[in-house]
Amino acid sequence: MNRDVNLFPSDDIGDALWGMQQEGSELEQEREVEFSVLFPTQELALQFGHLLLENNQKLSFTPFADNDEFPWEITAYPIMPLSYENIAAYRELLESSSAPLKGKFDGFYCL
């Protein structure tokens, strides 16, 4: 099967979705996706977590030992069909919402 760059652009999101498509995943099926944002302080991470909770988002809050400059992680767990548009839009929402709190997007993951 040839890769349709309109559905699977050549970037981290498109590459991940293309890989899942090749493995036989049904991308249109709704599933939980993990989106992680790192923060330089516990206080800023908790402020962001509060913002997500106000918007009825499931989340986790944990220390992040792999980055001395951003040692706190908030992970959001929205449920969505896996499309480039959905992943990119939620990522943009997290990036723009976390920027005033010095958040740094750290990626997404889905089984």
The 8 nearest C-alpha neighbors of each residue, nearest first, counted from 0:
[[1, 2, 21, 3, 20, 17, 22, 18],
 [2, 0, 3, 4, 17, 21, 7, 6],
 [1, 3, 4, 0, 7, 17, 6, 5],
 [2, 4, 5, 6, 7, 1, 8, 17],
 [5, 3, 8, 7, 6, 2, 9, 13],
 [4, 6, 3, 7, 8, 2, 83, 13],
 [7, 5, 4, 3, 8, 83, 13, 82],
 [6, 8, 13, 4, 5, 3, 17, 9],
 [9, 7, 4, 13, 10, 5, 6, 14],
 [8, 10, 13, 14, 7, 4, 11, 12],
 [9, 11, 13, 12, 8, 14, 7, 15],
 [10, 12, 14, 13, 15, 9, 8, 16],
 [13, 11, 15, 14, 10, 16, 83, 86],
 [12, 14, 7, 8, 16, 10, 15, 11],
 [13, 15, 17, 11, 12, 16, 10, 18],
 [16, 14, 18, 12, 17, 13, 11, 19],
 [15, 17, 19, 13, 18, 14, 20, 12],
 [18, 16, 20, 14, 19, 15, 13, 7],
 [19, 17, 21, 15, 16, 20, 14, 22],
 [18, 20, 16, 22, 21, 17, 24, 15],
 [19, 21, 17, 23, 24, 18, 22, 16],
 [22, 20, 18, 23, 19, 17, 24, 0],
 [23, 21, 19, 20, 24, 18, 17, 25],
 [22, 24, 20, 21, 25, 19, 26, 18],
 [25, 23, 20, 19, 26, 22, 21, 28],
 [24, 26, 27, 28, 23, 20, 19, 81],
 [25, 27, 81, 28, 24, 80, 82, 20],
 [26, 28, 80, 25, 81, 29, 82, 79],
 [27, 29, 80, 26, 25, 30, 81, 79],
 [30, 28, 80, 79, 78, 27, 81, 31],
 [31, 29, 78, 79, 80, 28, 32, 81],
 [30, 32, 78, 77, 76, 79, 33, 109],
 [31, 33, 109, 76, 77, 108, 78, 30],
 [34, 32, 76, 108, 107, 75, 74, 109],
 [33, 35, 107, 75, 74, 106, 32, 76],
 [36, 34, 74, 105, 106, 73, 104, 107],
 [35, 37, 104, 105, 73, 103, 72, 102],
 [38, 36, 72, 103, 102, 69, 71, 104],
 [39, 37, 69, 102, 71, 44, 40, 101],
 [38, 40, 69, 68, 70, 71, 37, 101],
 [41, 39, 42, 43, 38, 44, 71, 70],
 [40, 42, 44, 43, 71, 45, 39, 38],
 [41, 43, 45, 40, 44, 46, 47, 39],
 [44, 42, 46, 45, 40, 41, 100, 47],
 [45, 43, 41, 47, 46, 42, 38, 48],
 [44, 46, 48, 42, 47, 43, 49, 41],
 [47, 45, 43, 49, 48, 44, 42, 50],
 [46, 48, 50, 44, 49, 45, 43, 51],
 [49, 47, 45, 51, 50, 46, 44, 52],
 [48, 50, 52, 46, 47, 51, 45, 53],
 [51, 49, 47, 53, 48, 52, 46, 54],
 [52, 50, 48, 54, 56, 53, 49, 47],
 [51, 53, 55, 49, 54, 56, 50, 48],
 [52, 54, 50, 51, 55, 49, 56, 48],
 [53, 55, 51, 52, 56, 50, 49, 57],
 [56, 54, 52, 53, 51, 57, 50, 58],
 [57, 55, 52, 51, 54, 58, 75, 77],
 [56, 58, 76, 75, 55, 77, 52, 59],
 [59, 57, 75, 74, 76, 56, 73, 60],
 [58, 60, 74, 73, 61, 75, 57, 72],
 [59, 61, 73, 72, 74, 58, 62, 71],
 [62, 60, 72, 71, 63, 59, 73, 74],
 [61, 63, 71, 70, 72, 64, 60, 41],
 [64, 62, 70, 71, 65, 72, 61, 66],
 [63, 65, 66, 70, 62, 67, 71, 69],
 [66, 64, 63, 67, 70, 69, 68, 62],
 [67, 65, 69, 68, 70, 64, 63, 71],
 [66, 68, 70, 69, 65, 64, 63, 39],
 [67, 69, 66, 39, 70, 38, 40, 71],
 [70, 68, 39, 38, 66, 37, 67, 71],
 [69, 71, 63, 67, 66, 62, 64, 39],
 [72, 70, 62, 63, 38, 37, 69, 41],
 [73, 71, 37, 61, 36, 63, 60, 62],
 [72, 74, 60, 36, 59, 35, 37, 44],
 [73, 75, 35, 59, 58, 34, 33, 36],
 [74, 76, 58, 34, 33, 57, 77, 35],
 [75, 77, 33, 32, 57, 31, 58, 34],
 [78, 76, 31, 32, 75, 79, 56, 57],
 [77, 79, 31, 30, 29, 32, 76, 80],
 [80, 78, 29, 30, 81, 77, 31, 85],
 [79, 81, 29, 27, 28, 82, 26, 30],
 [82, 80, 26, 27, 79, 85, 83, 86],
 [83, 81, 85, 84, 80, 86, 26, 27],
 [82, 84, 86, 85, 87, 13, 12, 6],
 [83, 85, 87, 82, 86, 88, 81, 89],
 [86, 84, 88, 82, 83, 87, 89, 81],
 [85, 87, 83, 89, 88, 84, 90, 82],
 [88, 86, 90, 84, 89, 85, 83, 91],
 [89, 87, 91, 85, 90, 86, 84, 92],
 [90, 88, 92, 86, 91, 87, 85, 93],
 [89, 91, 87, 93, 92, 88, 86, 94],
 [92, 90, 94, 88, 89, 93, 95, 87],
 [91, 93, 89, 95, 90, 94, 96, 88],
 [92, 94, 96, 90, 91, 95, 97, 89],
 [95, 93, 91, 97, 92, 96, 98, 90],
 [94, 96, 92, 98, 93, 97, 91, 99],
 [97, 95, 93, 94, 98, 92, 99, 47],
 [96, 98, 102, 100, 94, 95, 99, 93],
 [97, 99, 101, 102, 100, 95, 96, 94],
 [100, 98, 101, 97, 96, 102, 95, 94],
 [99, 101, 97, 98, 102, 43, 47, 38],
 [102, 100, 98, 99, 38, 97, 103, 39],
 [101, 103, 97, 38, 98, 100, 37, 36],
 [102, 104, 37, 36, 105, 38, 101, 94],
 [103, 105, 36, 106, 94, 35, 37, 102],
 [106, 104, 35, 36, 103, 37, 107, 34],
 [107, 105, 35, 34, 104, 108, 36, 33],
 [106, 108, 34, 33, 35, 32, 109, 105],
 [107, 109, 33, 32, 34, 110, 106, 35],
 [108, 110, 32, 33, 31, 107, 30, 81],
 [109, 108, 32, 31, 30, 19, 24, 33]]
